[in-house]
Amino acid sequence: MKHALSLHIPNTMNDWSLTIQDTSVYTDLIPISCPTLQILVPGFVNAVTVNDESMPVPLEPRFTRTFTACDLDLQTQSCGTRFDCLPDGIYVIKYSVSPNDIVYVEYNHLRIVKALKMWNEKLCELEVAPCDPPSEKLAKLEHLMKIKAYLEAAVNKVEFCHKPTEGMDLYNYALKLLKKLDCSTC
């Protein structure tokens, strides 16, 4: 018997938070000790480590934790009163229990909050009605749908295909298309 570790990282539209849930199945035959969560933020080389000693609230099995820029050492001032945005990109998240070098699970999570917010703004600007739009508006709507598919493909490449470079290339291409799209003149 062994623990079956797993995490769920829900996609939210909060620019300022990252939520991680422990969805592991633990066996009663082995004690759970030294739970450790490591979060590597995009563009950084050192992960933030969350365990019993480092946090005011201990990390316990079946946890749900929400992290801000302060928790991830990205923000050092006005913590608790101002919340800086977390960057989009690949977060490497590792969860382990003792023996931590053997019993662990690791995920690449592609955060796309900034891109999705931009996509939603473009969709609002398009002002779609409950009827067939004129051909120009329909073309822009189809283009928006294609961009959304690129974003979903980027997440898939990173999280399921384990091809982070290809996923980031798709993400950056979708972002480029979004920045070029002008729906305000529709």
Contacts in CASP RR format, 6 or more apart in sequence:
PFRMAT RR
TARGET T0000
AUTHOR 0000-0000-0000
METHOD contacts of the structure
MODEL  1
MKHALSLHIPNTMNDWSLTIQDTSVYTDLIPISCPTLQILVPGFVNAVTV
NDESMPVPLEPRFTRTFTACDLDLQTQSCGTRFDCLPDGIYVIKYSVSPN
DIVYVEYNHLRIVKALKMWNEKLCELEVAPCDPPSEKLAKLEHLMKIKAY
LEAAVNKVEFCHKPTEGMDLYNYALKLLKKLDCSTC
1 27 0 8 1.000
1 29 0 8 1.000
1 30 0 8 1.000
2 27 0 8 1.000
2 30 0 8 1.000
2 103 0 8 1.000
3 24 0 8 1.000
3 25 0 8 1.000
3 26 0 8 1.000
3 27 0 8 1.000
3 30 0 8 1.000
3 32 0 8 1.000
3 97 0 8 1.000
3 103 0 8 1.000
4 24 0 8 1.000
4 25 0 8 1.000
4 26 0 8 1.000
5 24 0 8 1.000
5 95 0 8 1.000
5 96 0 8 1.000
5 97 0 8 1.000
5 103 0 8 1.000
5 104 0 8 1.000
5 105 0 8 1.000
6 22 0 8 1.000
6 23 0 8 1.000
6 24 0 8 1.000
6 25 0 8 1.000
6 105 0 8 1.000
7 20 0 8 1.000
7 21 0 8 1.000
7 22 0 8 1.000
7 23 0 8 1.000
7 24 0 8 1.000
7 93 0 8 1.000
7 95 0 8 1.000
7 105 0 8 1.000
7 107 0 8 1.000
8 20 0 8 1.000
8 21 0 8 1.000
8 23 0 8 1.000
9 18 0 8 1.000
9 19 0 8 1.000
9 20 0 8 1.000
9 21 0 8 1.000
9 91 0 8 1.000
9 93 0 8 1.000
9 107 0 8 1.000
9 109 0 8 1.000
10 19 0 8 1.000
10 21 0 8 1.000
11 112 0 8 1.000
11 113 0 8 1.000
12 19 0 8 1.000
12 113 0 8 1.000
13 113 0 8 1.000
13 116 0 8 1.000
13 117 0 8 1.000
14 113 0 8 1.000
15 85 0 8 1.000
15 86 0 8 1.000
15 113 0 8 1.000
15 114 0 8 1.000
15 117 0 8 1.000
16 68 0 8 1.000
16 69 0 8 1.000
16 83 0 8 1.000
16 84 0 8 1.000
16 85 0 8 1.000
16 86 0 8 1.000
17 66 0 8 1.000
17 67 0 8 1.000
17 68 0 8 1.000
17 83 0 8 1.000
17 86 0 8 1.000
18 39 0 8 1.000
18 66 0 8 1.000
18 67 0 8 1.000
18 72 0 8 1.000
18 86 0 8 1.000
18 91 0 8 1.000
18 111 0 8 1.000
19 64 0 8 1.000
19 65 0 8 1.000
19 66 0 8 1.000
19 67 0 8 1.000
20 37 0 8 1.000
20 39 0 8 1.000
20 63 0 8 1.000
20 64 0 8 1.000
20 65 0 8 1.000
20 67 0 8 1.000
20 93 0 8 1.000
21 63 0 8 1.000
21 64 0 8 1.000
21 65 0 8 1.000
22 61 0 8 1.000
22 62 0 8 1.000
22 63 0 8 1.000
22 64 0 8 1.000
22 95 0 8 1.000
24 61 0 8 1.000
24 62 0 8 1.000
24 95 0 8 1.000
24 105 0 8 1.000
26 32 0 8 1.000
26 61 0 8 1.000
32 61 0 8 1.000
32 97 0 8 1.000
32 98 0 8 1.000
33 97 0 8 1.000
33 98 0 8 1.000
34 51 0 8 1.000
34 52 0 8 1.000
34 96 0 8 1.000
34 97 0 8 1.000
34 98 0 8 1.000
34 100 0 8 1.000
35 51 0 8 1.000
35 52 0 8 1.000
35 59 0 8 1.000
35 60 0 8 1.000
35 61 0 8 1.000
35 63 0 8 1.000
35 95 0 8 1.000
35 96 0 8 1.000
35 97 0 8 1.000
36 49 0 8 1.000
36 50 0 8 1.000
36 51 0 8 1.000
36 59 0 8 1.000
36 95 0 8 1.000
36 96 0 8 1.000
36 97 0 8 1.000
36 100 0 8 1.000
37 49 0 8 1.000
37 50 0 8 1.000
37 51 0 8 1.000
37 59 0 8 1.000
37 65 0 8 1.000
37 93 0 8 1.000
37 94 0 8 1.000
37 95 0 8 1.000
38 47 0 8 1.000
38 48 0 8 1.000
38 49 0 8 1.000
38 50 0 8 1.000
38 92 0 8 1.000
38 93 0 8 1.000
38 94 0 8 1.000
38 95 0 8 1.000
39 47 0 8 1.000
39 48 0 8 1.000
39 50 0 8 1.000
39 67 0 8 1.000
39 72 0 8 1.000
39 91 0 8 1.000
39 92 0 8 1.000
39 93 0 8 1.000
40 46 0 8 1.000
40 47 0 8 1.000
40 48 0 8 1.000
40 91 0 8 1.000
40 92 0 8 1.000
40 93 0 8 1.000
41 48 0 8 1.000
41 72 0 8 1.000
41 74 0 8 1.000
41 86 0 8 1.000
41 87 0 8 1.000
41 91 0 8 1.000
42 87 0 8 1.000
42 88 0 8 1.000
42 89 0 8 1.000
42 90 0 8 1.000
42 91 0 8 1.000
42 111 0 8 1.000
43 87 0 8 1.000
47 92 0 8 1.000
47 94 0 8 1.000
48 71 0 8 1.000
48 72 0 8 1.000
48 73 0 8 1.000
50 59 0 8 1.000
50 65 0 8 1.000
50 71 0 8 1.000
51 59 0 8 1.000
52 58 0 8 1.000
52 59 0 8 1.000
59 65 0 8 1.000
68 75 0 8 1.000
68 79 0 8 1.000
68 80 0 8 1.000
68 83 0 8 1.000
68 84 0 8 1.000
68 86 0 8 1.000
69 75 0 8 1.000
69 83 0 8 1.000
69 84 0 8 1.000
69 85 0 8 1.000
69 86 0 8 1.000
70 76 0 8 1.000
70 79 0 8 1.000
70 80 0 8 1.000
70 83 0 8 1.000
72 86 0 8 1.000
74 84 0 8 1.000
74 86 0 8 1.000
74 87 0 8 1.000
75 82 0 8 1.000
75 83 0 8 1.000
75 84 0 8 1.000
85 114 0 8 1.000
86 111 0 8 1.000
86 113 0 8 1.000
87 111 0 8 1.000
87 114 0 8 1.000
88 110 0 8 1.000
88 111 0 8 1.000
88 112 0 8 1.000
88 113 0 8 1.000
88 114 0 8 1.000
88 115 0 8 1.000
88 171 0 8 1.000
89 110 0 8 1.000
89 111 0 8 1.000
89 112 0 8 1.000
89 168 0 8 1.000
89 171 0 8 1.000
90 108 0 8 1.000
90 109 0 8 1.000
90 110 0 8 1.000
90 111 0 8 1.000
90 158 0 8 1.000
90 164 0 8 1.000
90 168 0 8 1.000
91 108 0 8 1.000
91 109 0 8 1.000
91 110 0 8 1.000
91 111 0 8 1.000
92 106 0 8 1.000
92 107 0 8 1.000
92 108 0 8 1.000
92 109 0 8 1.000
93 106 0 8 1.000
93 107 0 8 1.000
93 109 0 8 1.000
94 104 0 8 1.000
94 105 0 8 1.000
94 106 0 8 1.000
94 107 0 8 1.000
95 104 0 8 1.000
95 105 0 8 1.000
95 106 0 8 1.000
96 103 0 8 1.000
96 104 0 8 1.000
96 105 0 8 1.000
97 103 0 8 1.000
97 104 0 8 1.000
107 159 0 8 1.000
108 158 0 8 1.000
108 159 0 8 1.000
108 162 0 8 1.000
108 164 0 8 1.000
109 158 0 8 1.000
109 159 0 8 1.000
110 154 0 8 1.000
110 155 0 8 1.000
110 158 0 8 1.000
110 159 0 8 1.000
110 167 0 8 1.000
110 168 0 8 1.000
110 171 0 8 1.000
112 151 0 8 1.000
112 154 0 8 1.000
112 155 0 8 1.000
112 171 0 8 1.000
115 151 0 8 1.000
115 171 0 8 1.000
115 174 0 8 1.000
115 175 0 8 1.000
115 178 0 8 1.000
116 151 0 8 1.000
118 175 0 8 1.000
118 178 0 8 1.000
118 179 0 8 1.000
119 144 0 8 1.000
119 147 0 8 1.000
119 148 0 8 1.000
119 151 0 8 1.000
119 178 0 8 1.000
122 144 0 8 1.000
122 178 0 8 1.000
122 181 0 8 1.000
122 183 0 8 1.000
123 144 0 8 1.000
123 183 0 8 1.000
125 183 0 8 1.000
125 184 0 8 1.000
125 186 0 8 1.000
126 137 0 8 1.000
126 140 0 8 1.000
126 141 0 8 1.000
126 144 0 8 1.000
126 183 0 8 1.000
126 186 0 8 1.000
127 186 0 8 1.000
128 137 0 8 1.000
128 141 0 8 1.000
132 138 0 8 1.000
133 141 0 8 1.000
136 186 0 8 1.000
137 186 0 8 1.000
140 181 0 8 1.000
140 183 0 8 1.000
140 186 0 8 1.000
143 177 0 8 1.000
143 181 0 8 1.000
144 181 0 8 1.000
144 183 0 8 1.000
146 177 0 8 1.000
147 174 0 8 1.000
147 177 0 8 1.000
147 178 0 8 1.000
147 181 0 8 1.000
150 170 0 8 1.000
150 171 0 8 1.000
150 173 0 8 1.000
150 174 0 8 1.000
150 177 0 8 1.000
151 170 0 8 1.000
151 171 0 8 1.000
151 174 0 8 1.000
153 167 0 8 1.000
153 170 0 8 1.000
154 167 0 8 1.000
154 168 0 8 1.000
154 169 0 8 1.000
154 170 0 8 1.000
154 171 0 8 1.000
154 174 0 8 1.000
155 167 0 8 1.000
157 163 0 8 1.000
157 164 0 8 1.000
157 166 0 8 1.000
157 167 0 8 1.000
157 170 0 8 1.000
158 164 0 8 1.000
158 167 0 8 1.000
158 168 0 8 1.000
END
